[in-house]
Every structure is written in C-alpha cells, then in structure tokens.
Amino acid sequence: MRFLIRLVHYFGLVELFTITFVLINVATFLLYAIDKRRSINDNRRISEKTLLFFTVFLGGFGALFGMKLCRHKTQKLKFKIYVVVGVILALIPTFYVIRSVVHNN
C-alpha cells in the first residue's frame, strides 16, 4: 500500500492512471496478437479466460485493435460482447479522469 501511495505522490493520480491504462491496453493487444500467431502455427494457445480478463480489466481498446488488426476472435459472439463491455468499462474511469482534469484547470 505504501508503494502505491508513493507512486501516486511521485507521478500524480492522472499520470499513474494513464500509464496503467496504456500498459494494460498494449498488453491486451499483444496477447491477442501472440494468440493469433500461435493459432496459425498450431502452438499452445493463450486461454480464453486470460484474453477475456484483460479485455474487461481496462483492456477493451487493446482487445478491439487486436481483433481488428490481427483478425482474431472476430467470429466469436462472446468476444464481441466482452470487447464492447471492456470498452465501456475502460471509458468510465477515463471520462472521470478527464473530467477531473478539466475541472481542476
């Protein structure tokens, strides 16, 4: 907990959220890209639970880009639904942070 407090104090809450948001979405995109590569090469795949967890845990945009750019999981209705939910869940704190920045200036 002290580590988190130090990070917030050092970076600021908005900056820390932005860094976390970007890293989670990059990681989610990479998971989709790696899983697509593994599916092409018939290698061991990344579990759907892992992909869906990252999709819902602020990684909706990374999942969306991973699905579109890599053409991966685009036929699965479950993934389409989770991506929409993931994007909405990612937008909620993003709008809150943007609103707090605008109102503080």
C-alpha positions in Angstrom: 0.0 0.0 0.0 2.9 2.4 0.8 4.3 1.7 -2.6 1.1 2.7 -4.3 0.9 5.9 -2.2 4.5 6.7 -3.2 3.7 6.1 -6.9 0.6 8.4 -6.7 2.7 11.1 -4.9 5.6 10.8 -7.4 3.6 10.7 -10.6 0.2 12.0 -9.7 -3.1 10.1 -10.0 -3.9 11.2 -13.5 -0.4 10.2 -14.8 -0.5 6.9 -13.0 -3.9 6.1 -14.4 -2.7 7.0 -17.9 0.4 4.9 -17.6 -1.6 1.9 -16.3 -4.3 2.3 -18.9 -1.8 2.4 -21.8 0.2 -0.6 -20.5 -2.9 -2.8 -19.9 -4.1 -2.0 -23.5 -0.7 -2.7 -25.0 -0.5 -5.9 -23.1 -4.0 -6.9 -24.2 -3.2 -6.2 -27.8 -0.1 -8.2 -27.6 -1.9 -11.1 -26.0 -4.4 -11.2 -29.0 -1.5 -10.9 -31.5 0.5 -13.7 -29.8 -2.5 -15.9 -29.6 -3.2 -15.3 -33.3 0.4 -16.2 -34.2 0.2 -19.3 -32.0 -3.1 -20.4 -33.7 -1.6 -20.1 -37.1 1.5 -22.1 -36.1 -0.6 -24.7 -34.1 1.3 -23.9 -30.9 0.0 -23.8 -27.3 -2.7 -21.0 -27.1 -3.5 -18.3 -24.6 -6.6 -19.3 -22.7 -9.9 -17.5 -23.5 -10.2 -16.7 -19.8 -6.9 -14.8 -19.9 -7.9 -12.9 -23.1 -11.3 -12.0 -21.6 -9.9 -11.0 -18.3 -7.6 -8.5 -19.9 -10.4 -7.3 -22.2 -12.7 -6.5 -19.3 -9.9 -5.2 -17.0 -9.4 -1.8 -18.8 -8.1 -3.6 -21.9 -11.1 -3.1 -24.1 -9.3 -0.9 -26.6 -6.3 -3.2 -26.9 -8.7 -6.1 -27.5 -10.6 -4.2 -30.1 -7.5 -3.3 -32.0 -6.2 -6.9 -31.6 -9.4 -8.3 -33.0 -9.4 -5.9 -35.9 -5.7 -5.7 -36.9 -4.9 -9.3 -36.3 -8.3 -10.6 -37.4 -8.5 -12.7 -34.3 -11.6 -14.0 -32.5 -13.8 -11.9 -34.8 -16.3 -14.7 -35.4 -16.9 -15.4 -31.7 -20.0 -13.6 -30.3 -18.7 -14.0 -26.7 -15.6 -12.0 -27.6 -17.6 -9.3 -29.5 -19.8 -8.8 -26.4 -16.8 -8.8 -24.0 -15.0 -6.2 -26.2 -18.0 -3.9 -26.1 -18.2 -4.3 -22.3 -14.5 -3.8 -22.0 -14.5 -0.6 -24.0 -17.4 0.7 -21.9 -15.6 -0.3 -18.6 -12.5 1.4 -19.9 -14.3 4.6 -20.8 -15.9 5.1 -17.4 -12.7 5.8 -15.4 -11.2 7.6 -18.5 -14.1 10.1 -18.6 -13.9 10.5 -14.8 -10.1 11.3 -15.0 -10.7 13.7 -18.0 -13.5 15.4 -16.1 -11.4 15.9 -13.0 -8.5 17.3 -15.1 -10.8 19.8 -16.9 -12.5 20.9 -13.7 -9.2 21.4 -11.8 -7.8 23.7 -14.5 
